[in-house]
């Protein structure tokens, strides 16, 4: 399917959520459990509050699809794009699966997610231009922090203070306080 055909396919099946990998394979995304959905919202709210106070970009929820440079269409659980990059897109591009890789992404592992799939997805975000990414795996009590230089820091606990580093200046997330 072309990008437009895939977008139309998703619109025609709007009660379902899909992603598409760089080879064009369509991936059906299952709904998350209630705990994961609530946790995702809490994390999203923290990023949203920081962004409202700082006005440096746009925050997106897990229903938002982005067309990455490699052709994949991905929907991170939480994502953020610097304002100047977002403003460069046309209104038509913003209405579809915007052809941009978010500067910052968060993936939160749910029971239906395989860890290898999410680890690969995080590498894909970084390879396509993300500057910072967090993979929160509450099932194995780990947080993977991916940086633009392709380094990965693994925290062996969810009781961690995460930093937005230079990508989201001044943003911190006390993960332990959010996950309880």
Backbone as a ProteinNet text record, in pm:
[ID]
protein_1_A
[PRIMARY]
XXXXXXXXXXXXXXXXXXXXXXXXXXXXXXXXXXXXXXXXXXXXXXXXXXXXXXXXXXXXXXXXXXXXXXXXXXXXXXXXXXXXXXXXXXXXXXXXXXXXXXXXXXXXXXXXXXXXXXXXXXXXXXXXXXXXXXXXXXXXXXXXXXXXXXXXXXXXXXXXXXXXXXXXXXXXXXXXXXXX
[TERTIARY]
83.3	0	87.6	41.2	109.5	80.5	149.7	125.3	-20.1	-70	-209.7	-307.8	-281	-369.1	-369.2	-252	-245.2	-322.3	-308.6	-382.1	-532.6	-578.2	-720.5	-766.9	-684.2	-714.4	-736.3	-648.6	-662	-788.5	-822.5	-943.1	-1069.1	-1066.2	-1181.4	-1197.8	-1091.2	-1092.4	-1060.3	-1129.9	-1093.1	-1116.9	-1178.5	-1193.2	-1073.9	-981.4	-860.6	-739.2	-627.9	-503.9	-398.7	-329.9	-229.9	-98	9.1	137.5	180.4	283.6	338.2	489.3	555.5	701	761.6	893.5	961.8	951.9	912.6	891.7	747.1	662.9	523.5	429.5	479.2	393.5	304.6	176.8	81.7	74.6	83	82.9	-42.5	-125.9	-245.7	-205.1	-238.5	-202.2	-321.2	-296.1	-404.8	-419.6	-539.7	-557.7	-474.5	-436.4	-361.8	-459.3	-406.2	-486.1	-510.1	-600.3	-638.4	-522.2	-442.9	-331	-233.3	-198.4	-104.1	-160	-288.1	-350.1	-348.3	-375.3	-373.6	-231.4	-135.8	4.7	50.2	13.3	47.3	-6.8	-131.1	-190.5	-113.5	-76.7	-2.7	131.1	201.4	328.9	305.1	203.5	170.5	139.5	64.5	29.4	154.2	250.1	373.6	447.9	458.2	523.3	441.3	309.6	222.3	231.4	236.9	249.7	382.3	491.2	620.9	614.1	553.2	548	462.3	352.6	266.3	342.9	423.3	501.1	616.4	670.6	789.1	761.3	654.3	616.3	721	792	901	863.6	743.8	707.4	565.2	536.7	403.9	413.6	317.2	310.8	199.6	222	125.3	97.6	-24.9	-64.3	-38.6	-76.3	-45.8	-126.4	-224.2	-303.3	-243.3	-136.5	-78.5	22	2.1	95.1	190.8	315.7	419.2	481.8	503.7	576.3	723.5	799.8	943	1016.6	1138.1	1214	1232.1	1232.4	1248.3	1116.8	1008.2	879.6	786.3	836.8	751.2	654.3	537.2	441.8	432.1	475.1	481	398.4	350.3	269	328.1	424.2	479.7	371.5	389.9	292	285.1	397.8	407.3	515.3	493.5	597.5	593.2	704	719.3	804	762.2	834.3	864	990.4	1028.1	939.6	900.6	806.3	853.1	979.8	1028.3	1020.7	1038.9	1026.3	880.3	792.7	649.2	595.8	640.3	591.9	635.4	737.2	783.5	690	603.1	511.5	391.3	337.8	215.5	95.3	-15.4	-136.3	-179.8	-166.6	-201.1	-113.9	15.4	104.1	65	24	-17.3	-148	-232.6	-361.8	-347.2	-240	-216	-115.9	-41.6	66	187.6	208.3	311.1	444.5	506.6	635.3	750.1	755.8	856.3	878.6	1000	1029.1	1032.9	955.1	956	1096.1	1121.1	1249.1	1261.9	1148.4	1145.6	1030.5	1057.1	952.9	957.9	840.2	830.4	746.3	796.3	719	702.3	581.1	551.1	506.7	579.5	548.6	419.3	329.3	206.2	217.5	122.3	127.7	130.1	70	62.9	187.9	283	403.5	518.1	580.3	703.7	819.6	909.5	1021.1	1110.3	1143.6	1231.2	1169.2	1039.5	970.9	990.4	974	987.8	1133.4	1226.9	1368.7	1405.4	1357.9	1382.3	1316.4	1196.3	1123.9	1200.5	1256.8	1334	1457	1524.6	1639.6	1597.4	1478.6	1427.4	1402.6	1345.5	1323.6	1456.7	1556.1	1686.7	1750.4	1744.3	1801.6	1732.8	1608.2	1532.1	1527.2	1600.3	1613.2	1570.9	1512.3	1479.3	1608.2	1601.1	1716.9	1723	1604.9	1597.1	1473.8	1488.4	1374.6	1382.2	1265.6	1257	1166.9	1215.7	1133.4	1114.6	990.9	959.5	900.3	972.6	930.3	898.7	772.4	734.7	731.1	727	722.1	857.9	965	1099.3	1166.8	1089.3	1139	1267.1	1259.8	1374	1326.7	1417.2	1395.5	1517.9	1494	1599.2	1595.9	1709.4	1719.1	1807.8	1746.4	1814.9	1852.2	1976.8	2026.2	2061.2	2066.9	2094.2	2227.6	2323.9	2454.3	2452.4	2331.8	2305.6	2345.9	2382	2410	2277.9	2280.8	2162.5	2204.5	2131.4	2153	2035.2	2062.9	1956.4	1951.4	1836.1	1812.4	1744.6	1794.4	1744.6	1633.8	1567.3	1460.1	1365.4	1241.2	1145.2	1146.5	1221.4	1236.7	1352.2	1328.7	1434.7	1380.6	1470	1437.8	1493.7	1404.5	1446.5	1458	1551.7	1577.8	1552.1	1494.1	1475.2	1602.7	1709.1	1842.1	1834.2	1910.2	1907.2	1789.9	1724.1	1612.5	1488.8	1455.1	1345.2	1407.6	1466.7	1542.1	1456.5	1509.9	1442	1335.6	1306.1	1203.3	1262.6	1197.2	1232.3	1104	1116.5	1003.3	1045.8	981.6	1003.2	915.2	971.1	893.5	831	902.5	851.5	723.1	715.4	595.7	478.1	505.9	399.3	344.7	429.1	388.6	310.4	313.2	247.5	98.9
-118.4	0	124.5	224.3	353.1	416.2	524	593.2	640.8	696.5	744.2	628	516.2	399.6	344.5	342.1	294.1	387.3	517.6	613.7	591.6	574.9	551.5	419	316.2	186.8	204.1	280.3	304.8	383.5	479.8	559.3	473.5	381.4	293.5	192.8	165.8	71.2	145.8	255.7	346.9	292.7	178.1	117.8	27.9	13.9	-65.8	24.7	-17.8	58.3	-27.2	35.7	-33.7	41.8	-29.9	26.6	-44.3	9.2	-54.6	-48.3	-162.3	-161.7	-111.9	-102.4	-45.2	-133.4	-261.3	-349.4	-346.2	-265.9	-254.3	-351.1	-433.4	-526.6	-450.1	-481.9	-415.2	-491.4	-416.5	-474	-425.1	-518.4	-485	-467.3	-352.8	-322	-354.7	-434.6	-468.9	-359.8	-342.7	-244.7	-285.3	-185.5	-215.2	-249.8	-309.3	-332	-199.8	-200.6	-77.5	-15.8	-97	-42.8	28	-37.5	21.2	149.2	148.9	268.6	385	356.9	459.8	512.1	420.3	458.4	543.5	502.5	577.6	719.6	734.7	867.7	952.3	893.7	969	1019.2	932.8	972.9	1081.5	1063.2	1162.5	1297.8	1295.6	1420.1	1493.4	1419.5	1482.6	1551.6	1484.3	1545.2	1665.7	1650.5	1759.8	1882.4	1862.3	1975.1	2047.3	1969.5	2030.6	2110.8	2053.5	2121.5	2247.8	2243.2	2361.6	2475	2440.6	2541.4	2596.7	2516.3	2556.2	2595.1	2542	2578.2	2550.3	2440	2411.4	2316.8	2259.8	2164.4	2118.6	2002.6	1942.9	1801.6	1765.2	1632.9	1553.7	1424.1	1338.3	1213.4	1161.5	1041.4	916.1	803.7	674.4	644.3	725.4	703.6	772.9	847.6	927.6	846.6	842.7	775.2	873.5	834.8	912.9	826.4	883.1	812.7	845	744.7	762.6	767.6	821.8	826.8	691.6	581.5	449.3	394.6	472.1	431	365.9	329.6	269.7	375.4	330.1	417.1	364.1	445.9	404.6	498	441.8	515.6	496.5	580.7	567.9	594.5	540.6	564.2	711.8	777.5	922	971.6	1086.2	1141.3	1293.2	1352	1497.3	1538.4	1647.5	1701.9	1849.1	1889	2030.4	2118.6	2232.5	2322.1	2362.1	2397.6	2442.4	2331	2207.9	2095.5	2073.1	2080.2	2061.2	2170.6	2294.3	2407.5	2400.2	2321.6	2306.3	2218.5	2142.4	2054.4	2132.6	2089.5	2150.6	2101.3	2171.6	2129.4	1990.6	1963.1	1830.4	1722.3	1749.7	1652	1627.3	1732	1719.3	1642	1645.9	1575.9	1425.8	1384.3	1241.8	1189.4	1086.3	1036	1122.5	1223.2	1323.7	1258.8	1305.7	1248.8	1306.6	1262.2	1313.9	1209.9	1199.9	1112.2	1200	1166.3	1248.9	1261.4	1376.5	1399.8	1315.8	1289.9	1216.2	1117.1	993.1	890	811.8	765.6	673.4	555.8	437.3	315.8	253.3	211.8	148.8	6.4	-88.8	-229.3	-270.8	-326.5	-383.4	-535.9	-605.4	-752.4	-811.8	-743.2	-797.4	-767.5	-689.1	-650.9	-746.3	-793.9	-869.6	-773.2	-806.4	-716.8	-695	-800.5	-785.8	-690.6	-701.4	-611.8	-466	-438.4	-300.9	-253.5	-341.5	-304.3	-267.7	-346.4	-317.5	-186.8	-163.7	-41.5	82.1	71.8	183.3	211.5	105.9	124	190.3	153.6	213.2	363.3	402.3	545.4	620.9	569.5	636.3	641.4	531.7	527.2	624.3	660.4	750.1	893.8	925.3	1064.6	1102.7	1011.6	1046.8	1078.4	1178.4	1220.3	1152	1109.3	1048	958.4	842.1	752	672	649.2	567.4	448.6	330.2	209.9	169.4	177.7	144.9	4.5	-86.1	-226.2	-257.3	-240.5	-262	-410	-498.5	-641.7	-696.4	-636.3	-676.5	-568.8	-466.5	-355.1	-294	-257.2	-193.7	-74	21.4	133.9	143.2	143.8	156.8	300.5	369.7	506.8	506.3	542.6	544.9	688.3	706.6	838.8	844.2	966.7	985.7	925.8	919.8	861.6	709.6	652.7	508.5	438.2	514.2	452.7	421.1	316.6	275.2	258.2	325.1	310.7	230.9	126.5	43.2	63.2	108.2	120.2	-8.6	-70.3	-199.3	-185.3	-70.8	-45.2	57.8	53.5	155.8	273.6	260.7	369.5	458.1	530.9	608.4	745.9	843.7	977.9	987.7	1003	1013.3	1159.2	1187.1	1324.1	1338.9	1453.3	1486.6	1533.3	1541.8	1579.3	1708.9	1722.1	1846	1847.7	1734.3	1725.9	1793.8	1764.6	1828.7	1898	2015.3	2079	2104.9	2059.8	2080.4	1977	1886.3	1786.4	1668.6	1631.9	1510.5	1434.8	1305.6	1219.8	1127.3	1142.5	1051.7	930.4	832.7	718.2	642.1	628.6	556.8	618.9	751	820.5	804	788.2	776.4	634.5	534.3	395.4	333.8	394.2	331.9	312.1
0	0	0	-72.3	-66.1	69.3	99.9	226.9	235.1	127.1	124.9	138.9	71.1	83.5	225.6	288.1	425.6	518.7	498.5	580.3	563.3	440	414.5	476.1	465.8	527.6	677.8	742.1	886	916.9	831.9	853.6	837.1	741.9	719.5	832.6	904.9	1016.7	1145.5	1168.1	1275.6	1415.9	1427.7	1560.4	1594	1499.8	1519.3	1509.3	1567	1556.1	1488	1392.5	1312.7	1315.3	1292.6	1257.3	1129.8	1066.4	946.6	957	935.7	944.4	813.5	811.5	695	570.8	586.5	471.8	422.7	487	446.5	515.1	608	681.5	778.5	779.7	868.1	999.8	1108	1242.1	1314.2	1357.4	1434.2	1579.7	1635.9	1773.7	1863.4	1965.6	2056.5	2162.4	2215.7	2322.9	2444.4	2523.4	2645.3	2756.7	2861.5	2980.9	3052	3144.3	3213.5	3290.3	3360.7	3436.3	3343.3	3232.5	3138.2	3077.5	3042.7	2986.4	3083.5	3211	3313.4	3335	3339	3354.9	3236.9	3116	2995.7	3004.9	3048.9	3061.1	3162.2	3275.8	3377	3322.4	3249.5	3190.2	3085.5	3000.5	2898	2960.6	3070.7	3138	3187.2	3240.9	3289.1	3174.3	3060.2	2943.9	2896.4	2895.1	2852.1	2941	3072.2	3165.9	3142.8	3129.6	3101.2	2971.4	2869.5	2740.5	2747.2	2819.7	2834	2902.1	3001.8	3074.3	2990.9	2900.5	2825.3	2680.2	2621.4	2484.9	2379.3	2394.8	2302.1	2188.4	2193.6	2089.4	2102.8	2044.5	2046.2	2101.4	2187.9	2249.5	2182.2	2163.9	2095.9	2178	2164.3	2237.2	2154.8	2210.9	2149.5	2024	1993.5	1871.7	1750	1769.5	1661.8	1581.1	1450.9	1362	1297.5	1287.4	1220.1	1111.7	993.8	888.5	905.9	942.3	963.7	830.3	828.5	703.3	634.8	711.2	649.6	592.8	601.8	547.1	647.4	764.4	867.9	920.9	960.9	1029.6	1172.2	1266.6	1406.2	1494	1604.3	1701.3	1840.5	1878.2	2013.6	2118.4	2237.7	2343.6	2381.1	2384.7	2406.3	2312.2	2250.5	2164	2167.1	2127.8	2130.2	2011.1	1946.1	1831.4	1859.8	1838	1854.2	1767.3	1818.2	1750.8	1611.3	1596.8	1465.6	1361.2	1402	1307.7	1272.2	1372.1	1348.6	1256	1278.3	1199.1	1053.1	1023.4	885.2	801.8	867.3	795.5	745.1	631.1	578.9	659.8	647	716.8	669	538	485.5	548.4	565.8	628.5	773.5	842.4	982.8	996.3	896.3	900.7	878.7	812.8	790.4	891.5	853.7	936.8	905.4	987.2	959.1	923.9	815.9	773.8	856.9	981	1073.2	1182.3	1226.6	1339.9	1464.6	1566.6	1687.4	1746.8	1807.8	1873.5	2000.1	2064.9	2190.3	2184.5	2224.9	2226.3	2356.9	2397.5	2510.5	2465.5	2490.9	2474	2611.6	2643.2	2770.5	2740.8	2791.4	2762.4	2831.2	2753.1	2807.9	2800.5	2858.4	2859.9	2720	2624.7	2489	2406.4	2459.9	2386	2413.3	2308	2322.6	2343.9	2434.2	2464.1	2342.3	2270	2152.3	2050.8	2028.9	1935.5	1977.7	2106.9	2155.5	2151.3	2183.3	2174.8	2031.1	1935.4	1793.5	1751.2	1801.8	1769	1820.2	1940.1	1994.7	1909.1	1864.7	1776.2	1645.2	1597.2	1474	1492.5	1604.2	1629.2	1626.5	1696.2	1702.2	1562.6	1489.3	1354.2	1259.5	1290.7	1203.3	1253	1359.5	1399.2	1539.5	1616	1754.7	1829.1	1915.5	1992.9	2129.2	2178.1	2309.3	2312.9	2372.7	2385.3	2513.9	2572.1	2693.3	2666.6	2699.5	2698.4	2843.2	2890.3	3028.4	3030.4	3093.6	3102.4	3247.7	3285	3424.1	3460.3	3362.5	3390.4	3431.7	3379.8	3420.8	3504.4	3543	3625.8	3569.9	3442.2	3375.8	3294.7	3280.6	3190.9	3101.1	2972.1	2872.5	2821.1	2831.3	2783	2658.8	2546	2416.3	2382.1	2339.2	2302.8	2154.7	2101.3	1958.9	1916.6	2008.8	1975.2	1975	1986.2	1984.1	2113.7	2216.2	2345.5	2415	2496.3	2571	2716.7	2804.4	2948.6	3002.8	3079.2	3134.8	3285.4	3333.3	3476.5	3521.5	3625.7	3673.3	3777.4	3776.6	3872.1	3812.6	3855	3814.3	3911.1	4019.2	4116.3	4070.2	3962.2	3898.7	3860.3	3862.1	3814.2	3672.4	3575.2	3435.5	3396.1	3308.6	3265.6	3115.3	3080.9	2940.1	2873.8	2953.2	2905.8	2825.4	2719.4	2640.4	2542	2524.5	2429.5	2486.8	2610.8	2682.9	2804.2	2785.5	2892.8	3016.8	3130.2	3257.5	3290.5	3198.5	3225.5	3301.4	3411	3483.6	3513.8	3523.5	3557.3	3669.4	3783.9	3895.7	3868	3800.6	3755.3	3871.1	3981	4096.6	4151.6	4147.1	4197.4	4102.4	3974.4	3873.5	3867.4	3885.7	3862.3	3978.1	4093.9	4210.7	4192
[MASK]
++++++++++++++++++++++++++++++++++++++++++++++++++++++++++++++++++++++++++++++++++++++++++++++++++++++++++++++++++++++++++++++++++++++++++++++++++++++++++++++++++++++++++++++++++++

